[in-house]
Amino acid sequence: MDYKELGNRIKTARLAVKMTQEALAERVNLSSGHIAHVERATTKVSLKALVDIANALNTTPDKLLIDSNYLATPHLLDEAQALFADCNPDEVYIIIKAAEAIKQSIRVRKLTRDDC
């Protein structure tokens, strides 16, 4: 599990709902220092705390854990859609062509996530 990425996702979700670490900590019955440590990945978060944090941030644990559960295709598609949200048609075309080339290279070289 990539705790650094998990902490980044928690922080991003918290900021998206305009919540401070203190407010989140109060909602989930943890200290603000603990929330800060979780976001910086200097401590591991318990399953109960993760579920409570996800609920407080109006998200789901699986969205916060996406890098640990990279086979969760629907969430990856959500991220791809968000990537394209502010693109103009030329940018979309270029990104798609780049993605096609990357996909072909991955398949030819038989790369996996662990190779990155």
Beta strands, then each sheet from edge to edge (+ up, - down):
end
